[in-house]
């Protein structure tokens, strides 16, 4: 998964329904750029450098996977989509929407198309005041001064008037407030870890990831499944119990809920596929004895992908020991999950087919998936 970067974006409008343009821009940034973590108040300020209607200005803090040049291109496209026409000269003029990158992590860029940090932000009170609302202690990493200090020292004497209307964060339409514990499940290569990480990052959740990579029997099992199946499943039984017991018992007061990329019942599903009947019966007895007191998730999300997509994902992530995985094994695992889930009366299950989606690379697919989970 591509690491996210923190960027601060200034928004301005002095044409038409200014609040509507600002809100539309916020919605588009959320859809095309990334999760919005903070939104400032809206301020009314006079046009600077030309005669025109007053501006409405705001700032937002965004977590994005886009590189700076791609971010700039995306913001320009949003401006165009909202009706802004590119100016033919360097003179200032009224505009439906103006989106400017102020900071992008700690990166310094200085070329013809893009300057970061924004070269004029420390001179403009209509930028500094809303930025102060959401990042007063943020340090301008080339001027070595905080936003608070820059605002105090700013020579711009323009009148700044707060408007008693707040822009809405589109993220709030996706609510996980009804859940304390969500498990994301799926076949090998379905994307459960990637989705768990994205949800934890965007919605302030405690993240639990299965420590499968540390299991020494996994590579051996893929080469000689009949020989190592029972040993592997018993090893997973012990490891998952220890991990989930530790993680669920350690409360994090600063997180809103827990999201995990596995549910302990996967041990039953995989063992039923990999073990002969007599060994599975023994294993199942041990499983229920070990897990009888483990908390169940409030929501169980199963990500279904067809075998072709699973193999493509497995190949893409390049784990050498997974190259031996055959189609029929993946199909048995899928069937095992679906049979298990159909028999469950106590679990709150959502099965979502993502075979034609790529929520890792395509943000719109990710938002579609969040909507399916929340529906």
C-alpha positions as CSV (number, residue, x, y, z in Angstrom):
1,X,0.0,0.0,0.0
2,X,1.3,3.4,-0.9
3,X,2.2,5.5,2.1
4,X,0.1,8.6,2.7
5,X,1.4,12.2,2.9
6,X,-0.1,15.1,4.7
7,X,-1.0,18.2,2.6
8,X,-2.6,21.5,3.5
9,X,-4.8,23.0,0.8
10,X,-6.2,26.6,0.7
11,X,-9.7,27.1,-0.9
12,X,-11.1,30.4,-2.1
13,X,-14.2,31.6,-4.0
14,X,-15.6,35.0,-4.9
15,X,-18.0,34.2,-7.7
16,X,-21.6,32.8,-7.7
17,X,-22.7,30.7,-4.7
18,X,-19.4,30.8,-2.9
19,X,-20.3,28.4,-0.1
20,X,-21.6,25.9,-2.5
21,X,-18.4,26.1,-4.5
22,X,-16.3,25.6,-1.4
23,X,-18.4,22.6,-0.3
24,X,-18.3,21.1,-3.8
25,X,-14.5,21.5,-3.8
26,X,-14.2,19.8,-0.4
27,X,-16.4,16.9,-1.6
28,X,-14.3,16.6,-4.8
29,X,-11.0,16.6,-2.9
30,X,-12.3,13.8,-0.6
31,X,-13.3,11.8,-3.7
32,X,-10.2,12.4,-5.8
33,X,-7.4,13.2,-3.4
34,X,-7.8,11.6,0.0
35,X,-9.3,11.6,3.4
36,X,-9.9,15.1,5.0
37,X,-8.9,15.2,8.6
38,X,-9.5,18.8,9.4
39,X,-11.5,21.7,8.0
40,X,-11.1,25.4,9.1
41,X,-13.8,28.0,9.6
42,X,-14.9,29.9,6.5
43,X,-13.7,33.5,6.4
44,X,-14.9,36.5,4.3
45,X,-12.0,38.6,3.0
46,X,-11.8,41.4,0.4
47,X,-10.4,40.7,-3.0
48,X,-6.7,41.3,-3.1
49,X,-5.0,42.8,-6.1
50,X,-8.1,43.5,-8.1
51,X,-11.6,44.9,-7.8
52,X,-14.1,42.1,-7.2
53,X,-16.6,40.6,-4.8
54,X,-15.4,39.5,-1.3
55,X,-13.8,36.0,-1.1
56,X,-14.9,33.1,1.1
57,X,-11.7,31.3,2.2
58,X,-10.9,28.1,4.1
59,X,-8.1,25.6,4.6
60,X,-8.2,21.8,4.8
61,X,-5.8,19.1,6.0
62,X,-5.7,16.1,3.7
63,X,-4.0,12.7,3.8
64,X,-3.2,11.6,0.2
65,X,-1.3,9.0,-1.7
66,X,-0.9,11.3,-4.7
67,X,2.6,12.7,-5.5
68,X,2.9,16.5,-5.6
69,X,2.6,16.9,-9.4
70,X,-0.3,14.5,-9.6
71,X,-1.9,16.3,-6.7
72,X,-1.6,19.7,-8.5
73,X,-3.0,18.2,-11.7
74,X,-6.0,16.7,-9.8
75,X,-6.7,20.1,-8.1
76,X,-6.6,21.9,-11.4
77,X,-9.1,19.4,-12.8
78,X,-11.4,19.9,-9.9
79,X,-11.3,23.7,-10.5
80,X,-12.1,23.1,-14.2
81,X,-15.0,20.7,-13.3
82,X,-16.4,23.4,-11.0
83,X,-16.5,25.9,-13.8
84,X,-13.2,27.8,-13.4
85,X,-11.8,29.0,-16.8
86,X,-8.0,29.3,-17.0
87,X,-7.0,32.9,-17.1
88,X,-5.1,34.2,-20.2
89,X,-2.8,36.6,-18.3
90,X,-1.0,36.9,-14.9
91,X,-3.6,39.4,-13.6
92,X,-5.8,38.5,-10.7
93,X,-9.5,38.0,-11.4
94,X,-12.7,36.6,-9.9
95,X,-13.0,32.8,-9.9
96,X,-15.5,30.2,-8.9
97,X,-12.9,28.2,-7.0
98,X,-9.2,28.5,-6.3
99,X,-7.3,25.5,-4.8
100,X,-3.7,26.0,-3.7
101,X,-1.2,23.6,-2.2
102,X,0.3,25.2,0.9
103,X,2.4,22.3,2.3
104,X,3.1,18.7,1.3
105,X,4.7,16.9,4.2
106,X,8.2,18.4,4.5
107,X,8.9,18.5,0.8
108,X,10.5,21.6,-0.9
109,X,9.7,22.0,-4.6
110,X,10.6,24.9,-6.7
111,X,9.9,24.7,-10.4
112,X,7.8,26.5,-13.0
113,X,4.5,24.7,-12.3
114,X,4.7,24.1,-8.6
115,X,6.3,25.8,-5.6
116,X,6.0,24.1,-2.1
117,X,5.7,25.5,0.5
118,X,3.5,28.1,-1.3
119,X,5.7,31.2,-1.9
120,X,3.1,33.7,-0.8
121,X,1.3,32.0,2.1
122,X,3.2,33.9,4.8
123,X,2.1,37.3,3.3
124,X,-1.6,36.5,3.1
125,X,-3.8,36.7,6.2
126,X,-6.7,35.1,4.3
127,X,-4.5,32.0,4.1
128,X,-2.9,32.1,7.5
129,X,-6.0,32.7,9.5
130,X,-7.9,29.5,8.3
131,X,-4.6,27.6,8.4
132,X,-4.1,28.7,12.0
133,X,-7.5,27.1,12.8
134,X,-6.3,23.7,11.9
135,X,-2.5,23.8,12.3
136,X,-1.4,26.7,14.5
137,X,1.7,24.8,15.6
138,X,2.7,23.6,12.1
139,X,6.2,24.9,11.3
140,X,7.0,26.4,8.0
141,X,10.0,24.3,7.2
142,X,11.9,26.8,5.1
143,X,11.1,29.9,7.2
144,X,11.5,28.0,10.5
145,X,8.5,29.7,12.0
146,X,5.1,28.3,13.2
147,X,1.8,29.3,11.5
148,X,1.0,31.1,14.7
149,X,4.1,33.2,14.5
150,X,3.6,33.9,10.8
151,X,0.1,35.1,11.4
152,X,1.2,37.5,14.2
153,X,4.0,38.9,12.0
154,X,1.9,39.2,8.8
155,X,1.8,42.7,7.4
156,X,-1.4,42.1,5.5
157,X,-4.0,44.4,7.1
158,X,-7.0,43.1,5.2
159,X,-10.2,42.6,7.2
160,X,-10.9,39.0,8.1
161,X,-14.5,38.1,9.1
162,X,-15.5,34.6,10.2
163,X,-18.7,33.3,8.7
164,X,-20.9,31.3,11.1
165,X,-21.3,28.4,8.7
166,X,-19.2,25.3,8.6
167,X,-18.2,23.2,5.7
168,X,-19.1,19.5,6.0
169,X,-16.5,16.8,6.0
170,X,-17.7,14.1,3.5
171,X,-15.9,11.4,5.6
172,X,-18.7,11.7,8.2
173,X,-21.1,10.0,5.9
174,X,-19.1,6.8,6.5
175,X,-19.8,5.9,10.2
176,X,-18.3,3.0,12.1
177,X,-19.6,4.3,15.4
178,X,-21.9,1.3,15.9
179,X,-19.0,-1.1,16.0
180,X,-16.3,-1.8,18.6
181,X,-14.6,-4.6,16.6
182,X,-14.6,-5.1,12.8
183,X,-12.9,-8.1,11.1
184,X,-12.0,-7.9,7.5
185,X,-11.6,-11.4,6.0
186,X,-11.0,-12.9,2.6
187,X,-9.0,-15.5,0.6
188,X,-5.3,-15.3,0.1
189,X,-4.6,-12.1,-1.9
190,X,-8.1,-10.6,-1.5
191,X,-6.8,-7.4,0.0
192,X,-8.0,-7.7,3.6
193,X,-4.7,-6.3,5.0
194,X,-4.7,-3.3,2.7
195,X,-8.3,-2.5,3.5
196,X,-7.8,-2.8,7.2
197,X,-4.8,-0.4,7.1
198,X,-6.8,2.1,5.1
199,X,-9.8,2.0,7.4
200,X,-7.6,2.3,10.5
201,X,-5.7,5.3,9.0
202,X,-8.8,7.1,7.8
203,X,-11.1,6.5,10.7
204,X,-8.9,6.4,13.8
205,X,-9.1,2.7,14.5
206,X,-6.7,0.4,16.4
207,X,-5.2,-2.0,13.8
208,X,-4.6,-5.7,14.3
209,X,-2.7,-7.5,11.6
210,X,-2.1,-11.2,11.5
211,X,1.5,-12.2,12.1
212,X,1.4,-14.9,9.4
213,X,4.8,-13.9,7.9
214,X,6.5,-15.1,11.0
215,X,5.2,-18.7,10.8
216,X,8.1,-21.0,9.8
217,X,5.8,-23.8,8.6
218,X,4.0,-21.7,5.9
219,X,6.6,-22.0,3.2
220,X,7.0,-25.7,4.0
221,X,3.3,-26.3,3.8
222,X,3.0,-24.8,0.3
223,X,5.7,-27.2,-0.9
224,X,4.5,-30.3,1.0
225,X,0.9,-29.7,2.2
226,X,0.1,-33.2,3.3
227,X,3.2,-33.4,5.5
228,X,2.9,-30.0,7.2
229,X,-0.8,-29.3,7.2
230,X,-1.5,-30.3,10.8
231,X,1.7,-28.8,12.2
232,X,0.9,-25.5,10.4
233,X,-2.7,-25.3,11.6
234,X,-1.7,-26.1,15.2
235,X,0.9,-23.4,15.0
236,X,-1.6,-20.9,13.7
237,X,-4.1,-21.9,16.4
238,X,-1.6,-21.0,19.1
239,X,-0.3,-17.9,17.4
240,X,-3.8,-16.4,16.6
241,X,-5.0,-17.1,20.2
242,X,-2.0,-15.4,21.7
243,X,-2.2,-12.4,19.4
244,X,-6.0,-11.8,19.5
245,X,-6.0,-12.2,23.3
246,X,-3.3,-9.7,23.7
247,X,-4.7,-7.2,21.2
248,X,-8.3,-7.3,22.3
249,X,-7.4,-6.9,26.0
250,X,-5.3,-3.8,25.4
251,X,-7.6,-0.9,25.2
252,X,-6.5,2.2,23.4
253,X,-8.4,5.3,24.7
254,X,-7.3,7.3,21.7
255,X,-8.8,5.0,19.1
256,X,-12.5,4.8,18.2
257,X,-12.7,1.1,17.4
258,X,-10.7,-2.0,16.4
259,X,-10.2,-3.3,12.9
260,X,-8.5,-6.6,12.2
261,X,-7.4,-8.3,9.0
262,X,-8.5,-11.7,10.2
263,X,-11.0,-13.5,12.4
264,X,-10.0,-16.5,14.5
265,X,-12.6,-18.7,12.7
266,X,-10.3,-18.7,9.7
267,X,-8.4,-21.5,11.5
268,X,-11.5,-23.7,11.2
269,X,-12.0,-22.8,7.5
270,X,-8.4,-23.5,6.4
271,X,-8.0,-26.6,8.5
272,X,-11.2,-28.1,7.0
273,X,-9.6,-27.7,3.6
274,X,-6.1,-28.8,4.5
275,X,-6.6,-31.6,7.0
276,X,-8.0,-35.2,6.5
277,X,-11.3,-35.8,8.3
278,X,-10.0,-37.5,11.4
279,X,-7.4,-34.8,12.0
280,X,-9.9,-32.0,11.4
281,X,-12.3,-33.5,14.0
282,X,-9.5,-33.4,16.6
283,X,-8.5,-29.9,15.5
284,X,-12.1,-28.6,15.8
285,X,-12.4,-29.8,19.4
286,X,-9.1,-28.1,20.3
287,X,-10.3,-24.9,18.5
288,X,-13.5,-24.5,20.4
289,X,-11.8,-25.3,23.7
290,X,-9.1,-22.6,23.0
291,X,-11.4,-19.9,21.6
292,X,-14.5,-20.3,23.7
293,X,-14.0,-17.0,25.5
294,X,-12.7,-14.9,22.6
295,X,-14.8,-11.9,21.6
296,X,-16.5,-12.1,18.2
297,X,-16.4,-9.1,15.9
298,X,-19.5,-6.8,15.7
299,X,-19.1,-6.8,11.9
300,X,-17.5,-9.5,9.7
301,X,-16.7,-8.3,6.2
302,X,-15.8,-10.9,3.6
303,X,-14.0,-9.7,0.5
304,X,-14.7,-12.0,-2.4
305,X,-12.5,-12.0,-5.4
306,X,-12.5,-14.5,-8.2
307,X,-9.5,-16.9,-8.6
308,X,-8.0,-15.0,-11.5
309,X,-7.8,-11.8,-9.5
310,X,-6.5,-13.6,-6.5
311,X,-3.6,-15.1,-8.5
312,X,-2.8,-11.7,-10.0
313,X,-2.7,-10.1,-6.6
314,X,-0.6,-13.0,-5.2
315,X,1.9,-12.6,-8.0
316,X,2.0,-8.8,-7.6
317,X,3.0,-9.0,-4.0
318,X,5.9,-11.3,-4.8
319,X,6.1,-13.7,-1.8
320,X,8.3,-16.5,-3.0
321,X,6.6,-19.2,-0.9
322,X,3.2,-18.3,-2.4
323,X,4.2,-19.2,-5.9
324,X,3.2,-22.8,-5.3
325,X,-0.5,-21.9,-4.6
326,X,-2.8,-23.6,-7.1
327,X,-6.2,-22.4,-8.4
328,X,-8.0,-25.4,-6.9
329,X,-6.6,-24.6,-3.4
330,X,-7.9,-21.0,-3.7
331,X,-11.3,-22.2,-4.9
332,X,-11.6,-24.6,-2.0
333,X,-10.7,-21.8,0.5
334,X,-13.4,-19.6,-1.1
335,X,-15.9,-22.3,-0.9
336,X,-14.9,-23.0,2.7
337,X,-15.4,-19.4,3.7
338,X,-18.8,-19.1,2.0
339,X,-20.1,-22.4,3.5
340,X,-18.9,-21.3,6.9
341,X,-20.6,-17.8,6.6
342,X,-23.9,-19.2,5.4
343,X,-24.1,-21.4,8.5
344,X,-23.5,-18.5,10.9
345,X,-26.4,-17.1,12.9
346,X,-24.5,-15.1,15.4
347,X,-22.1,-13.2,13.2
348,X,-23.1,-9.9,11.5
349,X,-21.7,-10.8,8.0
350,X,-21.3,-8.7,4.8
351,X,-20.0,-10.5,1.7
352,X,-18.8,-8.0,-0.9
353,X,-17.7,-9.0,-4.4
354,X,-14.7,-6.9,-5.3
355,X,-13.5,-8.9,-8.3
356,X,-13.9,-5.9,-10.7
357,X,-12.6,-3.3,-8.2
358,X,-9.2,-2.1,-7.3
359,X,-9.6,-0.2,-4.0
360,X,-5.9,0.1,-3.5
361,X,-5.1,2.1,-6.6
362,X,-8.5,3.6,-7.3
363,X,-9.9,5.9,-4.6
364,X,-13.4,5.8,-6.1
365,X,-13.4,2.0,-5.7
366,X,-12.3,2.4,-2.1
367,X,-15.2,4.8,-1.4
368,X,-17.6,2.4,-3.1
369,X,-16.4,-0.3,-0.8
370,X,-16.8,1.9,2.3
371,X,-20.3,2.6,1.2
372,X,-21.0,-1.1,0.8
373,X,-19.7,-1.8,4.3
374,X,-21.8,1.1,5.7
375,X,-25.0,0.3,3.8
